[in-house]
Amino acid sequence: MTTPSRRPILTARDSFPAVLVVLLLGASVAAAVVERSVAEVIGIVGLILGYTTAGVVTLRRSRNLPPPERRPWRAIGLALLLPPCGLVVFAILGEDGPVFGPGDLFFLVAYGIMIYNLARLARTDPGEQPWSLTVLDMTVAAVAATAIVWDVVLEDLVTIEASPLQRVGLSLYPILDVGIIVGLCLVAVRRTQYRFDLRMLLFAAAMTIQVVADLVFLHGSAQAASFQDSTPVFWLLLLAPAGFLAASILVDRAPEKREFPERDTPLWALVWPYLIALALVPVHVLRVERLMTDRALPGDAATERVILYALLLVGVLVVIRQTLAIRHNRVRVEKQRRELISSVSHELRTPLTAVVGFLQVMEDDPEGFTADERTAMMEEISYQARHMSRTVTDLITLARDGGANMMIRSGEVSLADIIEEASAEALGGPFTTDVDDHLLRVDGDRMSQAVGHLISNARIYGGGKIHVKAGVQGGSLTVEVHDDGPGIPTRFATSIWNQFDRGTRRLDSTSPGLGIGLAIVRAVAGAHGGTAEYRRSDLLGGSCFSITIPANARTGAPWIRELTAR
């Protein structure tokens, strides 16, 4: 059996764009060391050639992508063709042309298209958090960052002699640059379900270089009257199309979705946009202090007004965001409540129907059944009654602090008795065992309850074979339940321990179970000072859930000893 060869990073069709990437990098180095006139020629020619090629390659190769990816990348390809048009306009106007003029329109439109389509790429991953909340978080970051950029870069633009139209053009660049950075952050946050995406990494690097080049140019050329007086950093500008061209080579190699454990959203992912907003406070304080000490420079008042308005807007956005979050949480809680009621009703209604049915039959015709038939019906009634009792007991257990403070009544009990009682708790067919008989000082009822849940899960999700292995190893009690099922997908390996989570069957209302069994197992293990874990079974190939309780975990007493007499 041969394994398929991996696709090489570069192929024959990539020769020209790859060579051009190398040439652009060389041109960047050359533009950094030659005089301004030569660097200008190298820069304009390199930018036109690099952006044009990147746009054409992106358009051609994005045709092979699935629609959710194809449309944004095609739009980005079109956006990459706009800067060359602007550069041609600059070349026609010559060095005596304005620093910010008609050619900038092409760049500004290209930036707008890229921001919009970065958001579209981010939305290909729906994620757990509603899209509206993510957009508001990013908007808070954008407003705060724009105000800070204004304080650092745009203050000079307030005092320059320029037409209103030119002043608007000067202001839009840093604002759109911030929008691009926010769009890249949006992609990074929302596309976590995909494997490492070299395309996006190269594209993000190119966009970041372009943003830095814009801010450097704005800072050094805000007072320039013409392009000849400006200070474009051509060596830095040439790195951007090199990055875009490198990304375009890989644009048709969409990353595969990856399997990873579901986890709660980390705190930093929720907080970082508001840390940027928080940075506005010291900026605002310093500005006010500067104005109050009569050392204000021209433009300080306008800058202070911008920062103040940004703070007010951030406050409004936070209120809107929290309102939407509260509404979303209400909807989610109500949905979970309905699902819980439906699941509990289903779990109790089925056995209750059986109990009532058998009792009704026996009551209607008490003499119409043989002793064996009556015994069988009573066993079924007892079976269903125990099932309901266990379900209610589990719900009560989890209702008390989620089982975190579970009470343990330790007593001396045989390990074999625990497994036997667990078999009765699990209710079902036979399974194989490999049990070392020991006397343990544990809560036998709780341990039987936990092991019973593991056996029940193996019957529900496994393939039919179940093997229980229990014994003392290295001074610790270990109970393992193996099955021959498909195992737990990586995505659910962590979340299955949560209350009411049923892993792959979380949306299957016809499947039995409330999704509380593993939460009970972990609570029982934790109450004994131990742990509950999942791994792939090395015996049957399916799942293996284990409970491990170390010796002397709670009392310091030797609670495990060999069974010498029964």
LUMMIKOL-181529 format. One line per 2 residues: number of its first residue (from 1); their letters; for each residue x, y, z of C-alpha. Coordinates in Angstrom, 1 decimal. Example, Ala and Ser with C-alpha at 12.3 -4.5 7.8 and 13.67 -1.06 7.14 Angstrom:
1 = AS = 12.3/-4.5/7.8  13.7/-1.1/7.1
***
This chain:
1 = MT = 0.0/0.0/0.0  1.4/3.4/-1.0
3 = TP = 0.7/6.6/0.6  -0.3/9.6/-1.5
5 = SR = 2.5/12.1/-2.0  2.0/15.5/-0.5
7 = RP = 1.5/18.5/-2.9  4.8/20.5/-3.2
9 = IL = 4.7/24.1/-2.1  5.9/25.3/-5.5
11 = TA = 5.2/23.8/-8.9  6.2/24.6/-12.5
13 = RD = 3.3/27.1/-12.9  4.6/29.1/-10.0
15 = SF = 7.9/29.8/-11.6  7.2/33.3/-12.9
17 = PA = 5.4/34.7/-9.8  8.0/33.1/-7.6
19 = VL = 10.9/34.7/-9.5  9.0/38.0/-9.4
21 = VV = 8.7/37.7/-5.6  12.5/37.4/-5.5
23 = LL = 13.0/40.3/-7.8  10.7/42.5/-5.7
25 = LG = 12.7/41.6/-2.6  15.9/42.5/-4.5
27 = AS = 14.3/45.7/-5.7  13.4/46.6/-2.1
29 = VA = 17.0/46.2/-1.1  18.2/48.3/-4.1
31 = AA = 15.6/51.1/-3.3  17.0/51.3/0.2
33 = VV = 20.5/52.2/-0.9  20.2/54.1/-4.2
35 = ER = 19.4/57.8/-4.5  15.8/59.1/-4.5
37 = SV = 15.3/59.5/-8.3  16.5/55.9/-9.0
39 = AE = 14.5/54.5/-6.1  11.4/56.2/-7.4
41 = VI = 11.7/54.5/-10.8  12.5/51.1/-9.2
43 = GI = 9.6/51.6/-6.8  6.9/52.6/-9.3
45 = VG = 7.8/50.0/-11.8  8.1/47.3/-9.1
47 = LI = 4.8/48.3/-7.5  2.9/48.3/-10.8
49 = LG = 4.4/44.9/-11.9  4.0/43.3/-8.4
51 = YT = 0.4/44.4/-7.8  -0.8/43.6/-11.3
53 = TA = 0.7/40.1/-11.2  -0.6/39.5/-7.7
55 = GV = -4.1/40.5/-8.8  -4.1/38.4/-12.0
57 = VT = -2.8/35.3/-10.2  -5.3/35.7/-7.4
59 = LR = -8.2/36.0/-9.8  -7.1/33.0/-11.8
61 = RS = -6.4/30.6/-9.0  -9.4/31.6/-6.8
63 = RN = -11.6/30.0/-9.5  -10.8/26.5/-8.0
65 = LP = -11.9/27.5/-4.5  -15.3/26.6/-3.0
67 = PP = -17.8/29.5/-3.2  -17.5/30.8/0.4
69 = ER = -13.8/31.3/-0.2  -13.8/32.0/-4.0
71 = RP = -15.9/35.2/-3.9  -13.9/37.1/-1.3
73 = WR = -10.6/36.1/-2.9  -11.8/37.1/-6.3
75 = AI = -12.8/40.5/-4.9  -9.4/40.8/-3.3
77 = GL = -7.8/40.0/-6.6  -9.7/42.9/-8.2
79 = AL = -8.7/45.2/-5.4  -5.0/44.3/-6.1
81 = LL = -5.4/45.6/-9.7  -6.5/49.1/-8.5
83 = PP = -3.2/50.4/-7.0  -1.4/50.1/-10.3
85 = CG = -4.0/52.4/-11.8  -3.4/54.9/-9.1
87 = LV = 0.4/54.6/-9.6  -0.1/55.3/-13.3
89 = VF = -2.1/58.5/-12.4  0.8/59.6/-10.1
91 = AI = 3.3/58.9/-12.9  1.3/61.0/-15.3
93 = LG = 1.0/63.9/-12.9  4.7/63.8/-12.2
95 = ED = 6.7/65.1/-9.3  4.9/68.4/-9.3
97 = GP = 1.6/66.7/-8.7  -0.1/66.9/-5.2
99 = VF = 0.9/64.5/-2.5  -2.7/63.3/-2.2
101 = GP = -4.7/63.6/-5.4  -6.8/61.6/-7.9
103 = GD = -4.5/58.6/-7.8  -5.3/58.1/-4.1
105 = LF = -8.9/57.2/-5.0  -7.8/53.9/-6.4
107 = FL = -5.9/53.1/-3.2  -8.8/54.1/-1.0
109 = VA = -11.3/52.0/-2.9  -8.9/49.0/-2.9
111 = YG = -8.5/49.3/0.9  -12.3/49.4/1.3
113 = IM = -12.8/46.3/-0.8  -10.1/44.4/1.2
115 = IY = -11.7/45.3/4.5  -15.1/44.1/3.4
117 = NL = -13.8/40.9/2.0  -11.6/40.2/5.0
119 = AR = -14.9/40.3/6.9  -16.4/37.9/4.4
121 = LA = -13.5/35.5/4.9  -13.9/35.7/8.6
123 = RT = -17.6/34.9/8.3  -16.9/31.5/6.6
125 = DP = -16.4/30.2/10.2  -19.7/30.8/12.1
127 = GE = -18.1/30.3/15.5  -19.9/30.1/18.8
129 = QP = -20.2/33.9/19.4  -22.8/35.8/17.3
131 = WS = -21.4/37.7/14.4  -22.9/41.0/15.6
133 = LT = -21.0/40.8/18.9  -17.7/40.0/17.1
135 = VL = -18.2/43.0/14.8  -19.0/45.3/17.7
137 = DM = -15.8/44.1/19.5  -13.7/44.8/16.5
139 = TV = -15.5/48.2/16.0  -14.6/49.2/19.5
141 = AA = -10.9/48.3/18.8  -11.1/50.2/15.5
143 = VA = -12.5/53.4/17.0  -10.0/53.4/19.9
145 = AT = -7.0/52.6/17.6  -8.1/55.3/15.1
147 = AI = -8.2/57.9/17.9  -4.7/56.8/19.0
149 = VW = -3.4/56.9/15.5  -4.9/60.4/15.1
151 = DV = -3.0/61.5/18.2  0.3/60.1/16.8
153 = VL = 0.0/60.8/13.1  -2.9/62.9/12.1
155 = ED = -2.3/65.8/14.5  -0.1/67.4/11.8
157 = LV = -2.9/67.2/9.3  -5.0/69.7/11.4
159 = TI = -2.6/72.6/10.8  -1.5/72.0/7.1
161 = EA = -2.7/74.2/4.3  -4.9/71.9/2.2
163 = SP = -8.3/71.9/0.6  -11.1/70.1/2.4
165 = LQ = -11.1/67.3/-0.1  -7.4/66.8/0.3
167 = RV = -7.8/66.9/4.1  -10.4/64.1/3.9
169 = GL = -8.1/62.0/1.8  -5.3/62.5/4.3
171 = SL = -7.5/61.4/7.1  -9.0/58.3/5.3
173 = YP = -5.7/56.5/4.9  -4.9/55.9/8.6
175 = IL = -8.6/55.2/9.3  -8.7/52.5/6.6
177 = DV = -5.3/51.2/7.7  -6.8/50.6/11.1
179 = GI = -9.8/49.0/9.5  -7.5/46.6/7.7
181 = IV = -5.8/45.6/10.9  -9.1/45.0/12.5
183 = GL = -10.2/42.9/9.6  -7.1/40.8/9.9
185 = CL = -7.8/40.4/13.6  -11.3/39.4/12.7
187 = VA = -10.0/36.7/10.4  -7.6/35.5/13.1
189 = VR = -10.3/35.2/15.7  -13.0/33.7/13.5
191 = RT = -11.1/31.2/11.4  -9.8/29.1/14.2
193 = QY = -11.5/25.9/12.9  -9.0/25.7/10.0
195 = RF = -5.5/24.4/10.0  -2.5/26.7/9.6
197 = DL = -3.2/28.9/6.5  0.0/30.2/4.9
199 = RM = -2.0/32.2/2.4  -3.6/34.3/5.2
201 = LL = -0.2/34.6/7.0  1.5/36.0/3.9
203 = FA = -1.5/38.3/3.1  -1.6/39.6/6.7
205 = AA = 2.1/40.3/6.6  1.8/42.2/3.3
207 = MT = -1.2/44.2/4.6  0.7/45.0/7.8
209 = IQ = 3.7/46.2/5.9  1.4/48.4/3.7
211 = VV = -0.2/49.9/6.8  3.3/50.7/8.3
213 = AD = 4.4/52.2/5.0  1.3/54.4/4.9
215 = LV = 1.7/55.7/8.4  5.4/56.4/7.9
217 = FL = 4.6/58.3/4.7  1.8/60.2/6.3
219 = HG = 4.0/61.2/9.3  6.8/62.4/7.1
221 = SA = 4.9/63.9/4.2  1.8/65.6/5.8
223 = QA = 3.3/69.1/5.3  4.6/68.4/1.8
225 = AS = 3.1/70.6/-0.9  3.9/68.2/-3.8
227 = FQ = 5.0/64.7/-4.4  8.5/65.9/-5.0
229 = DS = 8.6/67.2/-1.4  7.2/64.0/0.1
231 = TP = 9.3/61.1/1.5  7.8/57.8/0.2
233 = VF = 9.6/54.8/1.6  9.9/52.7/-1.6
235 = WL = 11.9/49.9/-0.1  9.1/49.3/2.4
237 = LL = 6.4/49.7/-0.1  7.9/47.1/-2.4
239 = LA = 7.7/44.5/0.4  3.9/44.7/0.3
241 = PA = 3.3/43.5/-3.3  6.0/40.8/-2.7
243 = GF = 3.8/39.5/0.2  0.6/39.7/-1.9
245 = LA = 2.2/37.9/-4.8  3.5/35.1/-2.5
247 = AS = 0.0/34.8/-1.0  -1.5/34.7/-4.5
249 = IL = 0.7/31.7/-5.5  -1.0/29.7/-2.7
251 = VD = -4.5/31.1/-2.9  -6.1/28.0/-4.4
253 = RA = -4.7/25.8/-1.5  -7.5/26.2/1.0
255 = PE = -6.7/24.8/4.4  -8.5/21.8/5.8
257 = KR = -10.7/22.0/8.8  -9.0/20.7/11.9
259 = EF = -10.2/18.7/14.8  -9.5/20.3/18.2
261 = PE = -11.2/20.1/21.6  -14.0/22.6/22.1
263 = RD = -13.1/24.9/24.9  -14.6/28.1/26.4
265 = TP = -13.4/31.3/24.8  -10.3/32.4/26.6
267 = LW = -10.6/35.7/28.5  -7.9/37.5/26.4
269 = AL = -9.9/36.9/23.2  -12.8/38.8/24.7
271 = VW = -10.9/41.5/26.5  -8.2/42.6/24.0
273 = PY = -10.4/45.1/21.9  -11.3/46.8/25.2
275 = LI = -7.7/47.1/26.3  -7.1/49.2/23.2
277 = AL = -10.2/51.3/24.2  -8.7/51.6/27.7
279 = AL = -5.5/53.1/26.3  -7.6/56.1/25.2
281 = VP = -8.0/57.1/28.9  -4.4/58.1/29.6
283 = VH = -4.2/59.7/26.1  -7.2/61.8/27.0
285 = VL = -5.9/62.7/30.4  -2.5/63.8/29.0
287 = RV = -4.3/65.9/26.4  -6.5/67.6/29.0
289 = ER = -3.4/68.3/31.2  -1.6/69.8/28.3
291 = LM = -4.5/72.1/27.5  -5.0/73.2/31.1
293 = TD = -1.3/74.1/31.5  -1.5/76.6/28.6
295 = RA = 1.1/74.7/26.6  -1.2/73.6/23.9
297 = LP = 0.1/73.5/20.4  -1.9/74.2/17.2
299 = GD = -4.2/71.3/16.6  -4.3/70.1/20.2
301 = AA = -7.9/71.2/20.7  -9.0/69.4/17.6
303 = TE = -7.1/66.2/18.6  -8.6/66.4/22.1
305 = RV = -12.1/66.7/20.6  -11.4/63.6/18.4
307 = IL = -10.2/61.6/21.4  -13.2/62.7/23.5
309 = YA = -15.7/61.8/20.7  -13.9/58.4/20.4
311 = LL = -14.3/57.8/24.1  -18.0/58.6/23.9
313 = LV = -18.5/56.4/20.9  -16.7/53.5/22.6
315 = GV = -19.1/53.9/25.5  -22.1/53.8/23.3
317 = LV = -20.8/50.8/21.4  -20.1/49.0/24.7
319 = VI = -23.7/49.6/25.8  -25.0/48.3/22.5
321 = RQ = -22.7/45.3/22.7  -23.8/44.4/26.2
323 = TL = -27.5/44.8/25.2  -27.0/42.4/22.4
325 = AI = -25.0/40.0/24.6  -27.7/40.0/27.2
327 = RH = -30.4/39.3/24.6  -28.3/36.5/23.1
329 = NR = -27.7/34.9/26.5  -31.4/35.1/27.2
331 = VR = -32.2/33.3/24.0  -29.5/30.7/24.6
333 = VE = -30.6/30.1/28.2  -34.3/29.7/27.1
335 = KQ = -33.2/27.3/24.4  -31.2/25.3/26.9
337 = RR = -34.1/25.3/29.3  -36.5/23.9/26.7
339 = EL = -33.9/21.3/25.6  -33.4/20.3/29.2
341 = IS = -37.1/20.0/29.9  -37.6/18.0/26.7
343 = SV = -34.7/15.7/27.6  -35.8/15.1/31.2
345 = SH = -39.4/14.5/30.1  -38.2/12.0/27.5
347 = EL = -36.0/10.2/30.0  -38.8/9.9/32.6
349 = RT = -41.8/9.5/30.3  -40.5/6.3/28.6
351 = PL = -39.8/4.3/31.8  -42.9/5.7/33.5
353 = TA = -45.1/4.6/30.6  -43.7/1.1/30.9
355 = VV = -44.3/1.0/34.7  -47.9/2.3/34.4
357 = GF = -48.6/0.0/31.5  -47.4/-3.2/33.3
359 = LQ = -49.2/-2.2/36.5  -52.4/-1.5/34.5
361 = VM = -52.2/-4.9/32.7  -51.7/-6.7/36.0
363 = ED = -54.5/-4.8/37.6  -57.0/-5.5/34.8
365 = DP = -56.3/-9.2/34.7  -54.6/-10.3/38.0
367 = EG = -55.2/-14.0/37.4  -54.4/-14.1/33.7
369 = FT = -50.6/-14.5/34.0  -48.4/-17.3/35.1
371 = AD = -46.0/-16.9/37.9  -43.1/-16.5/35.5
373 = ER = -44.9/-13.8/33.5  -45.7/-11.9/36.6
375 = TA = -42.1/-12.2/37.8  -40.9/-10.9/34.4
377 = MM = -43.2/-7.9/34.5  -42.2/-7.1/38.1
379 = EE = -38.5/-7.2/37.0  -39.3/-4.8/34.2
381 = IS = -41.1/-2.5/36.6  -38.2/-2.6/39.0
383 = YQ = -35.8/-2.0/36.1  -37.6/1.1/34.9
385 = AR = -38.2/2.4/38.5  -34.5/2.2/39.2
387 = HM = -33.8/4.0/36.0  -36.1/6.9/37.0
389 = SR = -34.6/6.9/40.5  -31.1/7.1/39.1
391 = TV = -32.0/9.9/36.7  -33.6/12.0/39.5
393 = TD = -30.7/11.3/41.8  -28.2/12.5/39.2
395 = LI = -30.1/15.7/38.6  -30.2/16.4/42.3
397 = TL = -26.5/15.7/42.6  -25.6/18.2/39.8
399 = AR = -28.1/20.8/41.1  -25.9/21.0/44.3
401 = DG = -22.9/23.1/43.1  -22.6/21.0/40.0
403 = GA = -21.4/18.1/42.2  -18.4/20.0/43.3
405 = NM = -19.2/19.5/47.0  -20.4/16.0/46.7
407 = MI = -20.7/14.3/50.1  -18.8/11.0/50.4
409 = RS = -19.7/8.3/52.9  -16.7/6.0/52.9
411 = GE = -16.9/2.4/54.0  -15.1/-0.8/53.3
413 = VS = -16.4/-2.4/50.2  -15.1/-5.0/47.7
415 = LA = -14.0/-3.8/44.3  -15.8/-6.8/42.8
417 = DI = -19.1/-5.7/44.5  -18.7/-2.2/43.1
419 = IE = -18.4/-3.6/39.6  -21.4/-6.0/40.1
421 = EA = -23.6/-3.2/41.5  -22.5/-0.9/38.6
423 = SA = -23.7/-3.6/36.2  -27.1/-3.6/37.8
425 = EA = -27.1/0.3/37.7  -26.2/0.3/34.0
427 = LG = -29.1/-2.0/33.1  -28.3/-4.0/30.0
429 = GP = -26.5/-6.9/28.5  -23.4/-8.7/29.6
431 = FT = -19.8/-7.5/29.4  -16.4/-8.9/30.1
433 = TD = -14.4/-8.0/33.1  -10.8/-8.2/34.5
435 = VD = -11.2/-7.2/38.1  -8.6/-7.7/40.9
437 = DH = -10.6/-8.2/44.1  -9.6/-5.8/46.8
439 = LL = -11.2/-4.2/49.8  -11.5/-0.5/49.4
441 = RV = -12.4/2.3/51.7  -14.5/4.4/49.4
443 = DG = -18.1/5.4/48.9  -19.3/2.2/47.3
445 = DR = -22.7/3.6/46.2  -21.1/6.6/44.5
447 = MS = -18.4/4.5/42.8  -21.0/2.1/41.5
449 = QA = -23.0/5.0/40.2  -20.0/6.4/38.4
451 = VG = -18.9/3.1/36.9  -22.5/2.3/36.0
453 = HL = -22.6/5.6/33.9  -19.4/4.6/32.1
455 = IS = -20.9/1.2/31.2  -24.2/2.7/30.1
457 = NA = -22.3/5.1/27.8  -20.4/2.2/26.3
459 = RI = -23.7/0.5/25.6  -25.2/3.6/24.0
461 = YG = -22.2/4.8/22.0  -20.1/1.7/21.6
463 = GG = -20.2/-1.1/19.0  -21.5/-3.9/21.2
465 = KI = -18.3/-5.1/23.0  -17.6/-3.8/26.5
467 = HV = -14.7/-4.7/28.8  -14.3/-3.5/32.3
469 = KA = -10.8/-3.6/33.8  -10.3/-2.6/37.5
471 = GV = -7.5/-3.0/40.0  -4.8/-1.3/42.0
473 = QG = -1.7/-0.2/40.3  1.1/1.8/41.9
475 = GS = -1.0/2.4/45.0  -3.9/3.8/43.0
477 = LT = -7.3/2.4/42.2  -8.0/2.4/38.5
479 = VE = -11.2/1.5/36.8  -11.4/1.4/33.0
481 = VH = -14.3/0.8/30.7  -13.4/0.0/27.1
483 = DD = -15.7/-0.3/24.1  -15.3/-1.0/20.4
485 = GP = -17.2/2.0/19.1  -16.0/4.9/16.9
487 = GI = -14.5/6.8/19.9  -14.9/10.4/20.7
489 = PT = -14.0/13.0/18.0  -11.2/15.4/19.1
491 = RF = -13.7/18.3/19.0  -15.7/16.9/21.8
493 = AT = -12.9/15.4/23.9  -13.1/18.2/26.5
495 = SI = -16.8/19.3/26.3  -18.2/15.9/26.9
497 = WN = -17.4/16.3/30.6  -19.8/19.3/30.8
499 = QF = -23.3/19.0/32.2  -25.9/18.1/29.6
501 = DR = -23.4/17.8/26.8  -23.8/14.7/24.7
503 = GT = -20.9/15.1/22.2  -21.8/14.0/18.7
505 = RR = -25.4/13.5/19.7  -26.0/16.8/21.3
507 = LD = -28.5/17.7/18.6  -30.1/14.2/18.4
509 = ST = -33.4/14.4/20.4  -34.2/10.7/19.6
511 = SP = -31.0/9.5/21.3  -31.4/8.5/25.0
513 = GL = -29.5/10.2/27.8  -29.4/13.7/29.4
515 = GI = -25.6/14.2/29.0  -25.0/14.2/32.7
517 = GL = -23.3/10.8/33.2  -19.8/12.0/32.6
519 = AI = -20.3/15.1/34.8  -21.4/12.7/37.6
521 = VR = -18.3/10.5/36.9  -15.9/13.4/37.2
523 = AV = -17.7/14.7/40.3  -17.4/11.3/42.0
525 = AG = -13.8/10.9/41.1  -13.0/14.4/42.3
527 = AH = -14.8/13.9/45.6  -12.5/10.9/46.2
529 = GG = -9.5/13.0/45.4  -9.0/11.4/42.0
531 = TA = -9.5/12.1/38.3  -11.7/10.9/35.4
533 = EY = -10.1/10.8/31.9  -10.7/9.7/28.3
535 = RR = -8.4/8.1/25.8  -8.5/5.8/22.8
537 = SD = -8.9/2.2/23.9  -5.9/0.0/23.4
539 = LL = -7.9/-3.1/24.0  -11.0/-2.7/21.8
541 = GG = -10.1/0.2/19.6  -13.0/2.5/20.7
543 = SC = -13.3/4.7/23.8  -11.7/4.1/27.1
545 = FS = -13.0/6.1/30.1  -11.1/5.7/33.3
547 = IT = -11.4/6.6/37.0  -8.2/6.9/39.0
549 = IP = -8.2/7.4/42.7  -4.8/7.7/44.4
551 = AN = -4.1/6.0/47.8  -4.4/8.2/50.9
553 = AR = -6.0/11.0/48.8  -8.4/12.1/51.5
555 = TG = -7.6/10.6/55.0  -4.0/9.6/54.8
557 = AP = -5.1/6.1/55.8  -4.2/3.0/53.8
559 = WI = -7.6/2.6/52.3  -6.7/-0.2/49.9
561 = RE = -5.8/-3.7/51.0  -5.8/-7.2/49.5
563 = LT = -9.1/-9.1/50.0  -8.1/-12.1/52.2
565 = AR = -11.6/-13.3/53.3  -15.1/-12.7/52.2
***
